[in-house]
Amino acid sequence: MSALRTDPAPLDVPRGLAGVIVTDTALGDVRGREGFYHYRHYSAIDLAQTRSFEDVWYLMVHGELPDRAESAGFATRTAGLRHLPAGVSAALPGIARAGTVSGPLAGLRTALSLLGASAGLRPVYDLTGDRRREDALALCAAVPTLLTALYRLGEGLEPVAPRDDLPFAANYLYMLTGAEPDAARAAAVERYLVSTIDHGFNASTFTARVVASTGADMAACLVAAVGALSGPLHGGAPSRALDTLDAIGTPDRIDGWIREQVLGGRRIMGFGHPVYRTEDPRSRMLRSIAQEFGGPLVDFAMEVERQVEAVLAELKPGRELHTNVEFYAGVVMELCGLPREMFTPTFCAARVVGWSANILEQAEDPKIIRPAARYAGPPPPQPVPAP
């Protein structure tokens, strides 16, 4: 009598797990058909327009918005965590030299690993909830310091130490440029950062949760997420969207360029999203921020957007294609003086908060994430050939 098979029955699912529900979460959701997404029980866009980055960070970690005293205390606490250990700071020039081609995001993988090791981070499996949160806050606070230092070192400049008296976004711009930003630019970048903290079970967030399900330490989980984000199909599009505007060049070339791309079956960077079937709410907000600045770049971007939608309506009737977050994010960051090499790292400086919240949530579940694959090779077992 053969042994009973105890493996769970396999389930066929779509490629890429599209639409497959893998867990429950209290952190938020994306409702693509409605053009809406939320953090906890609040509209993410409403939060971006009304609350500070630190307040939304608090919400993601603690599940509720802080009152005024809690807000001030959290901002002071996280500002004090921005400073790097001496050993980590000393290693950054070497990391930056090694990453002259791949840039600050690749350097962050190494720097985060080093920071986690230097802090003696233990597996989340072995920690209390409070200790996990402490680790998460320390790493999230340090990420902007690491990214800006790696960028400046790569440009032959000295890193700029963080300032505890500046809010998150203003301090980020200060460390990046060496100058305290004006209020308009700091506010614009803060609204962008808040809007990108979390966005459902995207590739990097899911990666972070998979690693967290093994019980690994917080730094290991975040390094894995950064690796997923570095792929051009995930986080690498804001600068490429501006490259689209550069490639078109002038308003008289818009129609011809778009038609060539559409008829050639080529992707127009900054347009389309795998989840949204309506306008991306982040793009709508960022367009309004860009309009507050105004100027030729904004006018050109809006005309490109208008003509892309018009040409698609003509050549591909019934197929809607709208700007995604990257299109106007690139415009806003350009207007705020961020170098293009820092567009995706800036996204990462915010998204690390969402990753850490997902890691904290996943760490409460002792079940490891372990899907199955369908074997598609030659039928086994085959005779092993003689040497």
SULUR-V809002 format. One record per backbone hydrogen bond with DSSP energy under -0.5 kcal/mol. NH is the residue of the N-H (numbers start at 1). CO is the residue of the C=O. Records with the same first field share a line. If there is no record, write none. Layout:
NH = CO, CO
This chain:
17 = 14
18 = 15
20 = 17
22 = 20
29 = 38
31 = 36
32 = 30
34 = 31
35 = 31
36 = 31
38 = 29
39 = 42
40 = 27, 38
42 = 39
44 = 37
47 = 43
48 = 44
49 = 45
50 = 46, 47
51 = 47
56 = 52
57 = 53
58 = 54
59 = 55
60 = 56
61 = 57
62 = 58
63 = 59
71 = 67
72 = 68
73 = 69
74 = 70
75 = 71
76 = 72
77 = 73
78 = 74
79 = 75
80 = 76
81 = 78
82 = 79
89 = 85
90 = 86
91 = 87, 88
92 = 88, 89
93 = 89
95 = 91
96 = 92
97 = 93
98 = 94
99 = 95
100 = 97
103 = 99
107 = 103
108 = 104
109 = 105, 106
110 = 106
111 = 107
112 = 108
113 = 109
114 = 110
115 = 111
116 = 112
117 = 113
118 = 114
119 = 115
120 = 117
121 = 116
124 = 216
125 = 215
126 = 123
127 = 124
132 = 128
133 = 129
134 = 130
135 = 131
136 = 132
137 = 133
138 = 134
139 = 135
140 = 136
141 = 137
142 = 138
143 = 139
144 = 140
145 = 141
146 = 142
147 = 143
148 = 144
149 = 145
150 = 146
151 = 147
152 = 148
153 = 149
154 = 150
155 = 151
156 = 153
157 = 152
161 = 159
166 = 163
171 = 167
172 = 168
173 = 169
174 = 170
175 = 171
176 = 172
177 = 173
178 = 174
186 = 182
187 = 183
188 = 184
189 = 185
190 = 186
191 = 187
192 = 188
193 = 189
194 = 190
195 = 191
196 = 192, 193
197 = 194
199 = 200
202 = 200
206 = 202
207 = 203
208 = 204
209 = 205
210 = 206
211 = 207
212 = 208
213 = 209
214 = 210, 211
215 = 212
216 = 211
221 = 217
222 = 218
223 = 219
224 = 220
225 = 221
226 = 222
227 = 223
228 = 224
229 = 225
230 = 226
231 = 228
234 = 231
235 = 229, 231
236 = 231
241 = 237
242 = 238
243 = 239
244 = 240
245 = 241
246 = 242
247 = 243
248 = 244
249 = 245
250 = 248
253 = 250
254 = 251
257 = 253
258 = 254
259 = 255
260 = 256
261 = 257
262 = 258
263 = 259
264 = 260
265 = 262
266 = 261
269 = 267
271 = 268
272 = 322
277 = 32
278 = 32
280 = 323
284 = 280
285 = 281
286 = 282
287 = 283
288 = 284
289 = 285
290 = 286
291 = 287
292 = 288
293 = 289, 290
294 = 290
299 = 295
300 = 296
301 = 297
302 = 298
303 = 299
304 = 300
305 = 301
306 = 302
307 = 303
308 = 304
309 = 305
310 = 306
311 = 307
312 = 308
313 = 309
314 = 310
315 = 311
316 = 312
319 = 316
320 = 318
324 = 270
327 = 324
328 = 324
329 = 325
330 = 326
331 = 327
332 = 328
333 = 329
334 = 330
335 = 331
336 = 332
337 = 334
338 = 333
342 = 339
343 = 340
346 = 342
347 = 343
348 = 344
349 = 345
350 = 346, 347
351 = 347
352 = 348
353 = 350
354 = 197, 350
355 = 351
356 = 352
357 = 353
358 = 354
359 = 355
360 = 356
361 = 357
362 = 358
363 = 359
364 = 361
365 = 362
366 = 364
370 = 368
375 = 373
385 = 383
